[in-house]
Amino acid sequence: MPHPSLLTLQHRYRRLLSRAPCACTKALSLLLLVAAALPVPACVEVQYPQKETYYDTVYVTENRSEGLSETYPVTRIVSGQEQLTPYVIWSNPTLKFKGTPFVWYYGYRLPGNQTHEVEKVRISLYKQDYYENVAVSLFDMGPRGQVLQPPSISILDPVYTDTVQWNWLTYGGDISGSGTSPMGGWLNSANIKFNFARFLGGQADLWMNRGSPYYIDFDTRGARDIAVLFTGPTIPQNSRFSASLQWSDQVTDNLTRTVQRQVPLQVEQQVQKERTVIKKVQVPFWQAPPFR
């Protein structure tokens, strides 16, 4: 605020200006003398509004993309095959298997100690020299072991006292194997083994004289020692075949992949704003705006 004495002088000066020239001149001279003697400040403080810019911090939500590793299962089928080689082979034209003469016996030990989820033995039949009726049967011989070539009996086989429940094999007129001859003892032992064996399947009236390859699959899960019996062929050329183990397992692999996901985040932002402030400056009193 201007000094009070200054305000008084300003008012008196304005009144003098409105009077007659003669009076004004004398009064003006008097006022000047008085004003010169007063301690009047050279500058006064003036206040006025002014806009200024400033920055404010605000928080906004943004979706950010980030990588995330996750593990997921993938199922695949693992399969394979292995050719089988028999370790027991014999044939006998006078033996009958379920009433059909000419028995061809092949004993196999399947590889591995643990069975697969899908496990089967494939019998691939070769072309005959001439047509003969052929039947094939598969057995799991695990419970009592393989049947050796007659009249051989394995020294590992116990002396069986079991009663034969079913005569799979017959020999001449001795259908029970109760005779005291070596062949009779062998027949009794062989039939007991077949009684305890697990029948895996069979097929009769096989026409092997085909123009295209022909095979039969047998489910052998759980079996490790099997026997393949062919009956009917009178010559080896008409009982030719190959055996292979076909297997498959379902395997689950855990794979890792990176996926993108949107994550909301609170982030800071600087926002420009305006506001009105009162500015104070010092100016010479003669430049000060008039006061009302």
C-alpha positions as CSV (number, residue, x, y, z in Angstrom):
1,M,0.0,0.0,0.0
2,P,1.3,3.6,-0.8
3,H,2.3,5.7,2.1
4,P,-0.6,7.7,3.7
5,S,1.1,11.0,3.1
6,L,1.4,10.2,-0.5
7,L,-2.3,9.5,-0.8
8,T,-3.1,12.8,0.8
9,L,-0.9,14.7,-1.6
10,Q,-2.4,12.9,-4.6
11,H,-5.9,14.0,-3.5
12,R,-4.9,17.5,-2.9
13,Y,-3.1,17.7,-6.2
14,R,-6.2,16.6,-8.0
15,R,-8.4,19.2,-6.2
16,L,-6.0,22.0,-7.1
17,L,-6.1,21.1,-10.7
18,S,-9.8,21.7,-10.7
19,R,-9.4,25.3,-9.4
20,A,-8.6,28.7,-11.0
21,P,-5.0,28.9,-12.5
22,C,-3.9,31.7,-10.0
23,A,-4.9,29.8,-7.0
24,C,-3.6,26.6,-8.4
25,T,-0.1,28.0,-9.0
26,K,0.2,29.1,-5.4
27,A,-1.2,25.9,-4.0
28,L,0.9,23.8,-6.2
29,S,4.1,25.6,-5.1
30,L,3.1,25.1,-1.5
31,L,2.3,21.4,-2.0
32,L,5.6,20.8,-3.7
33,L,7.5,22.4,-0.8
34,V,5.6,20.3,1.7
35,A,6.0,17.1,-0.4
36,A,9.7,17.7,-0.7
37,A,10.0,17.8,3.1
38,L,8.0,14.6,3.6
39,P,9.8,11.1,3.6
40,V,8.0,9.7,0.5
41,P,9.3,6.2,-0.7
42,A,10.7,6.0,-4.2
43,C,9.0,2.6,-5.0
44,V,5.7,1.0,-4.1
45,E,4.6,-2.7,-4.2
46,V,2.1,-3.6,-6.8
47,Q,0.1,-6.9,-6.9
48,Y,-1.5,-8.4,-10.0
49,P,-2.7,-11.9,-11.0
50,Q,-0.6,-14.1,-13.3
51,K,-1.1,-17.6,-14.8
52,E,1.7,-20.1,-14.3
53,T,2.3,-23.6,-15.5
54,Y,3.1,-26.5,-13.2
55,Y,3.2,-30.3,-13.4
56,D,1.2,-32.7,-11.3
57,T,1.7,-36.4,-10.8
58,V,-1.3,-38.6,-11.5
59,Y,-1.7,-42.4,-11.5
60,V,-3.2,-44.2,-14.5
61,T,-3.9,-47.9,-15.3
62,E,-2.1,-49.4,-18.2
63,N,-2.2,-52.9,-19.6
64,R,1.3,-54.2,-20.0
65,S,2.2,-57.4,-21.9
66,E,4.5,-59.8,-20.1
67,G,5.9,-63.2,-20.9
68,L,4.9,-66.2,-18.7
69,S,6.4,-69.6,-18.9
70,E,4.0,-72.5,-18.5
71,T,4.3,-76.3,-18.7
72,Y,1.7,-78.3,-20.6
73,P,1.5,-82.0,-21.4
74,V,1.8,-83.4,-24.9
75,T,0.8,-87.0,-25.6
76,R,2.6,-89.1,-28.3
77,I,2.6,-92.7,-29.3
78,V,6.0,-94.6,-29.2
79,S,5.9,-97.8,-31.2
80,G,8.3,-100.4,-32.5
81,Q,8.7,-104.0,-33.6
82,E,11.2,-106.8,-33.0
83,Q,11.6,-109.9,-35.0
84,L,11.3,-113.1,-32.9
85,T,13.4,-116.2,-33.1
86,P,12.2,-119.5,-31.6
87,Y,14.4,-121.2,-29.1
88,V,12.2,-124.4,-29.1
89,I,11.4,-126.0,-32.5
90,W,9.9,-129.4,-33.2
91,S,7.3,-131.1,-35.3
92,N,5.7,-134.5,-35.2
93,P,3.4,-136.0,-37.9
94,T,1.8,-138.5,-35.7
95,L,0.8,-136.2,-32.9
96,K,-2.6,-134.6,-33.1
97,F,-3.6,-131.3,-31.7
98,K,-7.3,-131.0,-31.0
99,G,-7.7,-133.9,-33.4
100,T,-5.7,-132.4,-36.3
101,P,-2.5,-134.3,-37.2
102,F,0.9,-132.8,-38.1
103,V,1.9,-130.6,-35.3
104,W,4.5,-127.8,-35.8
105,Y,5.6,-126.3,-32.4
106,Y,7.6,-123.0,-32.0
107,G,8.5,-121.6,-28.6
108,Y,9.4,-117.9,-28.2
109,R,10.7,-115.8,-25.3
110,L,9.5,-112.3,-25.8
111,P,12.1,-109.6,-25.2
112,G,12.1,-107.4,-22.1
113,N,10.7,-107.9,-18.7
114,Q,8.0,-105.2,-18.7
115,T,5.1,-105.4,-21.0
116,H,4.0,-102.4,-23.1
117,E,0.5,-100.8,-23.1
118,V,-0.2,-102.4,-26.5
119,E,1.7,-105.6,-27.2
120,K,0.9,-108.2,-29.9
121,V,2.6,-110.9,-31.8
122,R,2.2,-110.7,-35.5
123,I,2.2,-114.0,-37.5
124,S,3.1,-113.3,-41.1
125,L,2.2,-116.2,-43.4
126,Y,4.2,-117.1,-46.4
127,K,2.8,-118.6,-49.6
128,Q,2.3,-122.4,-49.7
129,D,3.7,-124.6,-52.4
130,Y,0.2,-126.1,-52.6
131,Y,-3.0,-125.7,-50.7
132,E,-3.4,-127.4,-47.3
133,N,-5.8,-126.6,-44.5
134,V,-3.8,-124.9,-41.8
135,A,-4.7,-123.8,-38.2
136,V,-2.7,-121.7,-35.8
137,S,-2.9,-121.4,-32.0
138,L,-1.0,-119.3,-29.5
139,F,-0.5,-120.0,-25.8
140,D,1.2,-118.3,-22.9
141,M,3.4,-121.0,-21.5
142,G,4.6,-119.0,-18.5
143,P,2.8,-121.0,-15.8
144,R,4.5,-124.4,-16.5
145,G,7.1,-123.7,-19.3
146,Q,7.6,-124.8,-22.9
147,V,6.9,-128.3,-24.2
148,L,10.1,-129.9,-25.5
149,Q,10.3,-132.2,-28.5
150,P,8.8,-135.6,-27.7
151,P,9.6,-137.7,-25.9
152,S,12.1,-135.2,-24.2
153,I,11.1,-133.8,-20.8
154,S,13.1,-131.0,-19.3
155,I,15.0,-131.9,-16.2
156,L,13.7,-128.7,-14.7
157,D,10.1,-130.0,-15.0
158,P,8.7,-131.6,-11.8
159,V,7.0,-134.9,-11.8
160,Y,3.4,-133.9,-12.3
161,T,0.8,-135.6,-10.3
162,D,-2.0,-133.3,-11.7
163,T,-4.9,-134.9,-13.4
164,V,-5.1,-133.9,-17.1
165,Q,-8.3,-131.9,-17.5
166,W,-8.2,-131.6,-21.3
167,N,-6.2,-133.6,-23.8
168,W,-4.9,-131.0,-26.2
169,L,-2.4,-133.5,-27.6
170,T,-3.0,-137.1,-28.5
171,Y,-0.7,-139.7,-29.9
172,G,-1.9,-142.8,-31.8
173,G,-4.3,-144.7,-29.6
174,D,-3.0,-143.3,-26.3
175,I,-5.2,-140.2,-25.8
176,S,-4.7,-139.9,-22.1
177,G,-0.9,-140.2,-21.8
178,S,-1.4,-142.7,-18.9
179,G,1.0,-145.2,-20.4
180,T,4.3,-146.1,-18.8
181,S,6.2,-145.6,-22.0
182,P,8.5,-142.5,-22.4
183,M,6.0,-141.1,-24.9
184,G,3.2,-141.6,-22.5
185,G,4.9,-139.7,-19.8
186,W,5.8,-136.9,-22.2
187,L,2.2,-136.7,-23.4
188,N,0.9,-136.4,-19.8
189,S,3.4,-133.7,-19.0
190,A,2.6,-131.8,-22.3
191,N,-1.1,-131.8,-21.7
192,I,-0.7,-130.6,-18.1
193,K,1.4,-127.7,-19.4
194,F,-1.3,-126.8,-21.9
195,N,-4.0,-127.1,-19.2
196,F,-2.2,-124.5,-17.2
197,A,-1.2,-122.3,-20.2
198,R,-3.2,-119.3,-21.1
199,F,-4.8,-119.6,-24.5
200,L,-4.1,-116.3,-26.5
201,G,-6.1,-117.1,-29.6
202,G,-6.2,-119.0,-32.8
203,Q,-7.5,-119.2,-36.3
204,A,-8.4,-122.2,-38.4
205,D,-8.7,-122.8,-42.2
206,L,-5.9,-120.5,-43.1
207,W,-5.5,-120.2,-46.8
208,M,-1.8,-119.3,-47.1
209,N,-1.7,-119.6,-50.8
210,R,-2.5,-115.9,-51.2
211,G,-1.2,-113.4,-53.7
212,S,-0.7,-110.6,-51.1
213,P,0.9,-110.8,-47.7
214,Y,-1.3,-112.0,-44.9
215,Y,-0.8,-111.7,-41.2
216,I,-2.7,-112.4,-37.9
217,D,-2.2,-110.3,-34.7
218,F,-2.6,-111.9,-31.3
219,D,-2.8,-109.8,-28.1
220,T,0.1,-111.1,-25.9
221,R,0.1,-108.5,-23.1
222,G,1.4,-110.1,-19.9
223,A,3.0,-113.0,-21.6
224,R,6.7,-113.5,-21.8
225,D,7.0,-117.1,-22.9
226,I,4.7,-118.1,-25.8
227,A,4.1,-121.1,-28.0
228,V,2.9,-121.0,-31.6
229,L,1.4,-124.2,-32.9
230,F,0.6,-124.9,-36.5
231,T,-1.4,-128.0,-37.4
232,G,-2.3,-129.4,-40.8
233,P,0.7,-128.8,-43.1
234,T,2.4,-132.0,-44.2
235,I,5.6,-130.4,-45.4
236,P,7.7,-127.5,-44.0
237,Q,7.1,-125.4,-47.1
238,N,3.5,-125.2,-46.3
239,S,4.0,-124.0,-42.7
240,R,6.4,-121.1,-43.3
241,F,5.8,-117.9,-41.4
242,S,7.6,-115.2,-39.4
243,A,6.8,-113.8,-36.0
244,S,7.4,-110.3,-34.7
245,L,6.5,-108.4,-31.6
246,Q,4.5,-105.3,-32.3
247,W,4.3,-102.8,-29.4
248,S,3.3,-99.3,-28.6
249,D,3.2,-97.0,-25.5
250,Q,1.5,-93.7,-24.9
251,V,4.1,-91.3,-23.6
252,T,3.3,-87.9,-22.0
253,D,6.0,-85.2,-22.3
254,N,5.9,-82.0,-20.3
255,L,6.9,-79.1,-22.6
256,T,7.5,-75.5,-21.7
257,R,6.2,-72.6,-23.7
258,T,6.1,-68.8,-23.2
259,V,2.8,-67.1,-23.5
260,Q,1.9,-63.4,-23.4
261,R,-0.6,-62.0,-20.9
262,Q,-2.0,-58.6,-20.2
263,V,-1.3,-57.3,-16.7
264,P,-2.8,-54.0,-15.4
265,L,-0.3,-51.7,-13.8
266,Q,-0.5,-48.4,-12.0
267,V,2.0,-46.0,-13.5
268,E,2.9,-42.4,-12.8
269,Q,2.3,-39.6,-15.4
270,Q,3.3,-36.0,-15.3
271,V,0.3,-33.8,-16.3
272,Q,0.8,-30.1,-17.2
273,K,-1.7,-27.7,-15.5
274,E,-2.2,-24.0,-15.1
275,R,-3.1,-21.9,-12.0
276,T,-3.4,-18.2,-11.1
277,V,-1.1,-16.7,-8.6
278,I,-0.7,-13.2,-7.2
279,K,2.5,-11.6,-8.4
280,K,4.1,-8.8,-6.3
281,V,6.6,-6.3,-7.8
282,Q,8.2,-3.1,-6.7
283,V,7.7,-0.1,-9.1
284,P,8.4,3.7,-8.9
285,F,5.4,5.4,-7.3
286,W,4.8,7.5,-10.4
287,Q,4.3,4.2,-12.4
288,A,1.9,2.8,-9.9
289,P,-1.6,2.4,-11.2
290,P,-4.2,4.7,-9.7
291,F,-5.9,3.4,-6.6
292,R,-9.6,3.2,-6.2
